[in-house]
Amino acid sequence: MDDFTALRERLPGYPGYGDRSSRHLADQEVRAALGEALAAARERLVPTGATADALDALLLRCEFSDQRLVRSAELAHVDDTIAAHAVALDRRVITLADRVAAAADAATLDAAIADANTLFDERIAALD
């Protein structure tokens, strides 16, 4: 199954990266899905210390658009190759949300948080 189809199964309104407004909506939907998984993990695992701090920081990234991504989405010329890469990254974020949902301990959650931050940075770079 291709990335776009997989995302549409999980996020029925997922628009892809065809135009500026779609890019913003795609970003919001992907961040929201990960944010929901993180919020549930916080309630389920009740992390403390550095894990709790990293989780809270990532939740903020999920809640608010990164202005670097917003600017890039506005200015970027997104051809089919760039759009496909961005969609593939979004699919990886959604797969990561599944890992967060399945996390059974702080170590697993820590690894997922680190991966999420890396993916968010990659999403920005994909449109830059």
N, C-alpha and C positions, 0 to 999 in steps of 0.2 A: 504494500500500500504506500502511495506517495505521501510526502510530508503534509501537503495541503489537505488531502482527503482525511488523513489521520487527525489533523487538528480540527477539521470540521465535524468529525464524529464526537470529539471531546468538547469543543466549543462551537455549537451550531451556527453562531453568527460570525465566526471568524472570517474577516474579509481579505486577509493577505495584504500585499504591499503595492497594489496597483496604482493608487493615487494617494495624495497627502492625507485626506481624511481617513482612508482605509488604514494607512500606516499608524495613525494615532489610535484608532480603535483596536487594531491588532495588538499594539503595545499594551493598552489598557486591559484587554481581555486576558492576555498572557500573565501580566503582573497580578491581576486579580486572582487567577487560578492558583498561582504559586502562593500568594498571600493567604488565601483560605487554607491551604494545606499547612502553611507555617503557623497560622493562628491555632489550628486544631492540634498541631504537634506541641505548641506551647502549653495548651491546656492538658494534653495527655501526658507529656513527659515532665512538665514543670522544671525546665532547666534552670540552672543557677550559674552565677559567676560569669566567666568569659562566654560560655555558650549562650546564656540569656542575653548578654550584651550584643553578641553577634546576631542573634535571632531578631532582637529589637531593631537593630540597624538595617537588617535585610527587610524586615516588615515595612520600614519607612521607605525603602527603595521600591517596594511593591505598591505602596500607597500613593506615592507621588511620582509623576513623570520626571525622568531625568532630563534636564534642560538641554544637555548635549544631544540626546536622542531626538528631542523635539526639534531642535535646530537642524540637525542632520536630516530628519524626515521632511522638513520643510524645504530644504535646499538641495537635497540629493536628486540626482538623475538616477532613477531606479529602473534598470533594464531587467530583462528576464533572469539573467544570471544572479544579479544582486538580490532580486526578489526571492528567488529560489533559496539562496543562501540564508536570507533573513527568516524565511519560513522554516527552514531546517533548524535554525537556532531556536525558534519559537517551539518547535516540536521537542527539542532537547529540554527546554525549560518545563514543558508540560510533563515530560518523562521524569524530570527531576522532582516535580510536585508529587508524583506517585511515590518516588523514593522517600520523600519527606513524610508522606502519609503512612508509609510502612515502617518508618524509623522506630526502633524499639529502645534506643538508648542515646545518651548524649553524644557518644563518639560517632555514631552513624549520622546524627543530626548535624554535628560539626562539619563532617565531610560534605554533606549536602549543602550546607550554608556556603562553604568555600566554593563549591562547584557553581552554585547559583550566582555568586558575586562575579565569578569568572565569566559565566554565560552572559550576564547583564552587560559586562564590559565588551564582550565580543559582539553583542547585538548593536551597541553603539558604534563600534568600529566598522561593522558591516555596512552601515549607511553613511559613514563619514567620507 
